[in-house]
């Protein structure tokens, strides 16, 4: 079981590195990595040295994504390829996600355990190893939601409205 933190995006809507943006005194990527580590061994997918540097001192694996400009799917593929077995995929821009919620996803006992918020089933989400080939087949900006939706009958959705809070614009940081 490996937690994969996606932190290689271009932060186009924010216009600066979201991963390095300060939230409550800490870069978002470091906060996400600390949360993930409290739940499982963790890999962080990065595309810059600055993001890598923000993780210094944390016991995380770092996976470079030279294809980050393709979109989120490239980071998912890099993380899944570097992990063994089951994976839990999370984003670095959902700072209200807790280690307890991640642990609940892992412990759900379902082949897929997704987070429910705002009427959707999304990430963070746990995927059993049997979904490895589908995760590795993702392309472009697509995240893992199409896999969750395609297997909804086998998925458990754990409500966690706090995951709805994500940081994409400067206005989001003032909420």
N, C-alpha and C positions, 0 to 999 in steps of 0.2 A: 504494500500500500504506500503510495507516494502522493503527496499534495503538490500540485503544479500551480505556481503563481505566474500568471501572464503579465509581464511587465516590459514588453518590447514595442508597444504601440507608439504611433507617431504623435498622439495627443493633438490632432488637427483642430478640434473644436476649442481646445484651451489655448493653443498657440505657443505653448512652451511645454517642457517635459512634465507631464502629469505625475510620473513616477517619483519625481524629485520635489513635487509641490509639498509644502509644509501643511500638515493637518495636525492640530493640537500638539505642535512642537516636534513633529517627526515627519520625515519624508514618507509619502504614501507607500512606497515600495517596501520600506523597512517595517512599517506598521503591519502591512499584509504578510510579510515574511515571518514576523514574530508571531502573529496570530496562527499562521499555518503550522509553524514549528511546534506550537502548543498542542496540536492535534495529530501530527504525523511527520515523518521525514519529508523534507521539502526540497523541491527544485524551483528555482526562479529563472524564468526565461527573459533574457535581456538583449538589448541591441546597442547599448552604449557603455563606455567605460565609466561614465559618471553614475549610471544606475548601479553598475557593478560595485563601484566605490561606496555607494550608500548602504550596501549590504555588509561591508567590512565588519568582521567580528561576530557575525551570525553563522551558526552551523548549518548553512544551506548549501546545496549544490547549485552551481550557476551554469546555465546552458545558454550559449550565444545563439542568436537567431539572425544570421546574415540575410535572411529572406523576409525580414519583418515588414518591408514595404508592401508585400503581397497582402497582408492583413492578418487578422486574428488566427485564422486557420493554420498559418505557418508556425505560429507559436505553439498551438495545440499539438501539431505534428512533432515539433522538436521535443516538447516535454514528454509526450507519450513514447516517442522513440527512445528517450533517455531513461524512462522509468521501467520498472518491472511490475507485472501484476496489475492490481486495481489502482485507479487514479481518482483523485479528487481535484477538479479544476476550479480555480478561483481567479478573480481579477484583483488588480491592486487598487482599483478606484472605488471599492465598496467598504469604506472604513468602519462601518458599524457592524460588519460581520464579526462574529465572536468565535473563539476556539470551541466553545460549547456547542455552537450550531454546527461547526465542521465535524465535531465528534459525533453529533446526532446523525448527520448524513452518513458517516462511515458506519455507524452502528445500526442503521436502519434495517440491514439484512435483505435489501432488495438489490437486483442487478443494476438499477439506476435509482439514485435518490437525488432529487432536485430540490431547489429552494423555491418556495411559493411566495410571490409578492406581486402586488399590482395586477393581479389576474393572470399572471404567467407562471410557468415552471421554468426556471433558469438556473444560472450559476450563483453561488457555488453549487457544484453537482458532483456526485460520486458516480463512477462508471466501473463496473466489474470488468475484469480482463477480457471477457468475451466481446466487448465492444471496441477493443483495440484497433481492429482493421477499419471499422467505421470512423473512428476518430482520426486515424492516419489518412483517410480518404478525403477529409474536409479540405476545401479550397477557398481562397479569397477571404473576404471579410466575414464569412460565416463563422459563427461560434458553434458551440455544441448543441444549441437548442433544437436544430432539426433532428438530431439523434434522440433527444428526450421525447420530442413530439412523435417520432416514428414508433417509439416503443412505449407509449404512454400506458398501455395495459400492464406492462411489467415494471413501471416506475412508481415510486413512492414520492409524494410531494410533501415536504415538511415546511409548513408556513413559517416565514420569518420576514415580516414586513420591513424590518430595518435594512434589509439588503436592497430595498428599492432606492435607498439613498446612495447615489453614486456621484462622482465629481467629474464633470465634463467641461464646465465653463467657470469663469471667475465668479459668476453669480452663485453657482453651487457652493463655493467655498464660504460664502457669507451666510448660508442657512444655518 
